[in-house]
Amino acid sequence: MLVVTRHRLPLAGFASTTDALGAARDLLAVLAGLPGYVRGWIARAVDEPDLLVLATEWEDVGSYRRALSAYEVKLRWPFLQTAVDEATAFEVLVARTPDSVVEQPSARGADADVVGLGEAAAPHVSRGEFG
């Protein structure tokens, strides 16, 4: 699982770019100590130096989602809320090194595009069905 968040510098709520980078480093250090964390990067766009990227790799989507709920991560919310509003979590389908290729099928459910949040939690019960 790859997670990529983009942040435009200077970030709202931070006095300087140095403060924003410090907040990113602090968040990355907290994430690194959580179960399922594999590795992470803080990067800056070469052609747009005011564009910062925080990228992390996780064992699975559950580990990533649980990490976001961790108390220590929530304390870093001022930095997290500066992320550009766009998709951030991606499942890795093909990984390649100079010597190998690993392909894996999507872990998304077959009904992922037709079932919304909460719809699969229980059978549909209409009002008045029980009396």
N, C-alpha and C positions, 0 to 999 in steps of 0.2 A: 504494500500500500504506500503510495507516494502522496504527500500533501504539500501543496505549494500555495503560499499566500504572498501577494504582492502589496507593497506599501510605498506610497509616494512621500519623499522627503521634502521639506521638513514635515514631520508628522504632527498633526494637531495634538496639543496637550504636552508637547515636549519643547523645552527651551532651545534645544540645538540638535543638530544632526548627531553629535557625539552622545547626547542623552538618549536619542532614539536607538542608536546602535548599541548602547549599553543595555537598554531595555530588551532588545532583541537577543543579545548575548545571555542575559539573565533568564529569559524565557527558554532559550535553547538548553541551558544548563539544567533547568527544572525538568523539561521534557526528557532529557537524557537519563534521568534517574527513574523514569516510570516504566512499568512492565510493558513489554512489546516494542519499545523504542529500539531502532536499529542504528540509525545515524542521522545527522542533520547538517545543514549548511545555512550560512547567511551569505548572500551574494548581492552584488550591485551590478546593474546593467551597464555594459561598457559604453553603449551609445547614448544612454540616458542616465547619468550618474545620480539623479534624484530618485531612481526607481530601485527599491530594495526588495529582495526576495528572501523569505524564510522557507526553506524546504526541509521536510523531514521524511524519513522512511520508517514504516511500522510493519510489524509481523502480520497484522491483519486489521481490518476496519474496526473491529471491536476494541482492540488495544488503543487505537487512535481516539475513538469516541469516549472511552473511559478516561483517557488522559485529559481530554477537555473538561471533564467533570471534576478533576482533582482540585482540591482546595488550593494547593500551591500554584496551580495554573490560573485559577480564577483570580488570584491576587495580581496576576500580570495582565488583567483585562484591559487596562489603558493602552497597552501596546496592541493586543489582539484586535481591539475595536477599530484600529486604523487600517485594517486590511481592506483591499479593494473588494467590493461585493461581487463575487463571481465564484464559480465552482472551484473547489480547492482540493478535494480528495479524488485520487485516481487509482484504479487497480492496475497493476502491472500485468500486461498480457504477453509481452515478449521482452526478454532480457538477453543482451548479447555482450560478450567479451570478445577479444581477438581470437580466443580459442574455443568458444562454446556459444550455443544458442539454447535458451530455455523458453519454451512457450507453454502457457497455461490457459485453460479456459476461463471465461468470466465466472466470477462467484455470484453474480447477480441472479436473483431468483427468476424463473421463467415468466412469472407474472409481474415483474418489477415495473413494467411500463403501464400496467392496467390497474394495479392495486395501490391505493393511497395509504398514507400513514393511518394506522388504527383500524383500517378495514379488514385486515387479516387476523386481528386479535381474537375475534369471536364470531360465531355465526350471527347472521343478521336476525335481529328480533324486532318485529314491528310493534308499534304501540297497540295495546289492547289485546295482544295475542294471548295473554294469560288471565284475561278476565276483566 
